[in-house]
């Protein structure tokens, strides 16, 4: 579908499309200024047409950013210039401006595909997909729906292998795991269309199947002494400190996922058996965690002296009115970040330091204690040891004692 036109003409079409898409006046003015500068750069290089290499050279010379060698998180200062360069490439290749991020509070479905998306959503609910899984699955699908709507398709029967191929070209820059997830979502949706007679042809067969290699990123790992510093930095005399301390202990010493932590209800705390009963949202498995001594006292302190009176049955709630559970998308990153700063811990550039990284610390500490991988998998709630094998590539200073009880992982002094 790619048709090259002179850069000035390409920029004019892009600006017209941005205006049609109701971009703000301020955004349009900034885009015009950026593209004027880019046109001047192209003339200086004696380039008549847009190429990705020309865009990369422009970013390198004007912003000091080399897209070919950059790794890690994208610097904030470069995101908008890079986005504007990619808009030129997308429009030249597809004739549309592809959305990369959903910013709307609620997705507005193209009317010609509304009934199909509602039917697909209902089908996924019947298949008992988790809400978290559905949220990411539908978001991936909405990008494709927006793409075919931008291509002026009015019916899913107008989707062709060539259109699928053009769409796949828009995601080639993504990480291989993201590409695999997007293609899987697309394949599942197209299969649904065929089986429910929305399309005459099974287009799922035309979606490419890249080879999959199980190579998860090496996790960032906390040092045991840094975990202790974080816990010690919590002001356990304040209501928020009491709540946060209990949360941090549950993640650091039991490896409970944040999603399961937020879903934890009062009746899940079995004080008679000293266990916490959890149905893991990610795996669907029922897991029983021990209420270790320090965790038990931290929970009691929070429940008796910090948790407000509320009808909510969730254990952990916001401490400001209305006293309700944390939001569905809350990752509690602000909690771990706050106490990391208070503890004076410097996080290496590129290292992850969210709540999930505390699970990594627990896994690596257990591994140093020579705990068998299947046992670590059971503690962390992994479906199989493949997810746990990645910790073989990490290492922290070994603990002197070897024990399977996670209470001893951080050498807690009773």
N, C-alpha and C positions, 0 to 999 in steps of 0.2 A: 504493500500500500504506500510505501515511501515514495514521495515525489519531491525532488529538491527544487527549491525556488531560491532566488537571491535572498541574502540575509535580511535586507531592508524589508522585503515583501513578507518574509517569514515573521519578522517582529511585528509588522502591522497586523497580520492575521492573529497572532497571539494576543496582542493588546485588545483587539476587537472581541476575541473570545473571552478574555478576562472581564471585559465590560459586560458582555452578555451574561456571564456567570455571577454578576452583581458583586464583583470585588469592590471594595470601598474606594472612594475618590483618592484618599491618601495613599492606598496601596498601588493604585494605578499610576499616580505621579511618581512614586519611587521606582516602579517597574520601568516607566518610560526613561527615567534618568539612567538606570542601570543599563538598559538596552542601547541607549545612545552611546554610552561609553564602550559597550561591547562592539557596536557597529564600527566605531572609530578604530578600535583595536584590530578588527578584521581587515579594514582597509589598509592599515599600517602593515599587516602581514600579507597583504595582497591576496586575501581569500574572499571569494565571491559567495561561497555556500557554507552553510553550517556543518561542521563535523564535531563529533565528541572530542576529538583530540584538540580542536581549536578552543572549545570550551574549557578543557582541562588546562591548556596553556594560559588562557585568560585568568583563571582562578589562581594559577601559580604565580604569575607575574604581578597581579594586582592585589592579591590577598595572601600571598605566601603560603598557599595551600596546595600540596601535591596529592591529588586524589589517587594516583597510582600506587603510592607507598603508604598512605595513611591507614592506620589501624586503630581500633578502639572507638570510643564515643566521639561523635562529631562535635567540634567546637561550636559554641553558640554563635560566634561572629560569622561563621561560614555557612550556616544552614540556609539562610535566605538567598545569598548569592548562588549557592549550589542548586537550590530549588529552582531558581529562575533559569539557570543553564539547562537543567533537566527538562523544564517546560518546553524549551526550544526543541530539544531532541525528541520529546514525546510527541509534540505537535507535528514535527516534520515526518515522523515515522507513522503516526496513527491519525493525524488530523483532529485530535482531541487533547484536552488538558486532563491528565490523569490525576485523580485525588490520591495523595499519599497518606494523609492523616484525616480521620473523621473528627471534626470539631463541633458538629451539631449536637445539642443535648439529646435529640431523638432523630434517628435516621428517617428521612423522607423518601419513601420508595417511589420510583418512577411508576406512574399509574398503570402503564401497560403490563407491568410485571407484579403488581401488588398482590393479585389473587394467587399467583404461583408461589410467591414468597410466604404468604400466609399458610398455604397448603404444606409447603416444605417445613416451615416452623412447627406445624402441628404434627407432621410425620416424625420429626426429631423428638418431640415430646413423647410420642407413643413409643419410641425406641428407648426412652428413659435416659437420654443424654443429660449430663449434668448441666446446671445453669451456667457454671463458669466455662465449661467446654462449648456450650451453645453460643455464649457471648463472643468468643474468639472466632468460632466457626462462621457465624453470621457476619461478623465484621469483614472477614476475608471474602465472603461471598458478595457483600455489598460493593466492594471495589470492582468485582467483575460485572455486576449488574449495572453499575454506573458507567463502566466502559462500553458495554453493548448499547446502553441507552444513548451515550454520546455518539456512537456510530449510527444513530438514527434507526436502530432496530425496533420494530413494533411488536414482534412475536418471536418466541424462542425458537420456532421452526426456521427462522432466518439465520440462526447461528450456523456457521460453516467451519470446517477444519481450518480454513485460512484465517478466519477471525480468531479462533482459539490460538493458532500459531502466533498471530500478531499480539494477542494479549500476553502470552507466555514471554514474549520478548521484553515486555515491560517490567518483568520481575527478575531478570537475569542477574541484576546487581545484588540481589538479596543473598543472605546466608543460605547455604544448601539446606539447612533444616527448615528455614522459612519457606523456601521454594517447594520442598517436599510437602509441607503442611498445606500450602496454598493449592498445589496440584491435587492433593488428596481431597480437599474440600470441593474443588471444582469437579473432580471425577464423580464424587458421591452425588452432587447436585444434578449433574447431567444424567446419571443413571436413574435418579428419581424422576426426572422429566420423561425419560423413555418408558419406564415401567408404568407410569401413570398416564401415558398416552398424550403428554403435552408435546412431544416431538415424535416424528416418524422414524428417526434414525437414532441409534444409540451412540451419541457423540462422546460418551465417556471413553470409548475405545480409541478416540483420536487425541486424548490428553496424554502427553509424553510421560513415561515412567523412568525417571532418572535412577541410576543405581544408588542404593542407600548404603552408606558406611556408618556403622555405629561408632562415632568418635566424639563423645561429649566433651565440652570444654573442661579443662582442668579447673576445679573449683578453687575459689579464694578461701584460704584457711586462716582462722584466728590463732594466735598463740594462746595457750592456756592461761598464761599470766595476764594477757590482755582481757580475756573474758572475765577473770576475777576483778580486774580494775573497773570494768564496766559495771559489774554488779555492785561493787563497793561504792561507786559514784552516785548511786541512787539514794535520794533523800527519803528514807523509809519512815520519816516522821510526818510527811505530808500525805494527803489522800491520793494525789496522783502518783507519788513515789511508791506507795503501797501497792497500787494497781500495777504499775509498770514493773516493779520488782517481781511480782508473781508471774507476769507475762514473760519476762526475760528468763526466769528460772525454768519455766515450762519448755521454752524453746531450746535453751542451752543445755539442759540436763536430761530432757526426755526426747528432744528432737521433734516435738509436735509442730506440724505445719501451721502457718498463720491462718489459712482458711479453716482448719479444724479448730484452732484456738478461738477464732471469732464465733464459730458455730457452737462452742461448748455451752451446755446448759446446766443449770443447778442440779438437775436430777442425774447428770452424768458423773457427778462426784459421789462415789460410793464410800462413805466414811467407815462403814462396817468392815469392808474388805480392804480398805486403804488403796483403792484403785480409781482410775479415771477411765470411764468407758467411752470410746470414740468410734463412730462410724466414719472412716476416712472418706472425704469427699472426692479425692483424686482416684483412689483405688476401689472404693466401695467395700473395703474390708472392715471388719470389727476388730478394734485393737484395745487391749486393756493395759494401761500404763500404771506403774506403781506410784502411789503418793509418798514420795520420799519425805523424810522428816522436815527438812528445810522448806520444801515445796508446800507441805501440809501447813506448817506454821505461817508461811507467807500468804497462802490462800485464806486461812482463818483471819489473819490480821486485816487483809483486804475486805473480806466479806463482813466482818464485825465492825470495823472502824473506818472504812473508806467508802464502800459501795452505798450509793444513795438508796432511799426507799423508792421502789419502782415496781410496776407490774411485769416488767421484762423478766423472762426466764433465762436470759443469757447471763453467763457468769461475768464476762467483761463488757462493760458499757462505758459510754462517754460520761464524763463527770461534770458536764454542763447541760442544763436543760435544753431540749427534752432528754431525759435519761434513757437513752435507747442504745441498742447494739451498734457496733461499728458498721459503717457502710459496706456494701457488698464489694466495692472496689478498693477499700482501704487495705494497704499492705503493711501498716504500722511502721513504715520506714522512719517516720519522724521520731519514734520512741528510741530506736537503736542509735539514730544519728545524734540525738540530744545527749545521751549518756556517753557516746564515744567522744564527743567534744569535751564533756565535763571530766572524763577520765584522762584527757590530754593525749589520746592515742592518735597518731598520724597514720592515715590509711595510704598505702602506696598507690601511685597513679595507676588507674586501670583495675585495681582490685575491688571486688564487690564487698560491700559491708552492710547489706540489709539483713533483715531477720533470718532469711534463708541461709545466710553464711554461717550463722551459729550452728545450724544443723551440720554444715561441713566440718566445723570445729569438733563437734561431738563425734562424727564418723572417723575423722583422722585420729583423734585421741584414742578411740576404741581400737583402731587399727594398730596404733603404736603399742597398745597393750596386748597385741597378738590375739585379739578377739576374732573368731572365724567370720568370714564374710557373710554367711547365711544369718548369723546372729545379728550382725550390724544391719543387714537388710531388714530383718524383722523389727529391730528397734526403730529404724527410720521409716518403715512402712513402704519399702520398695517392693515392687511385684516380683522382681528377680534380682539376682546378684549382679547382672550386667550393669545396672545403674550404680551399684556400689563399687564395681571394679575400678572406676575412675579414681578412687581415693588411693589406689596403689601407686599413683603417680605423684601423690603429695606426701609431705612429711613434716612433722613437728617434733620438737625434742621429746624423747620418750619419757613416759612416766615410770617411776621406779616399781610400782606394783602393777600386777596384771589381774584385772578383775572384770567380770562380765556385768556387774551392777553399775549402771551409769551414774549412780550416786558418787562413785569414787573417781569419775573421769577427771574432774577438776580439783582433786585432792582436797575435798571439802573437809574442814575441821569442825567436828561436832562439839 
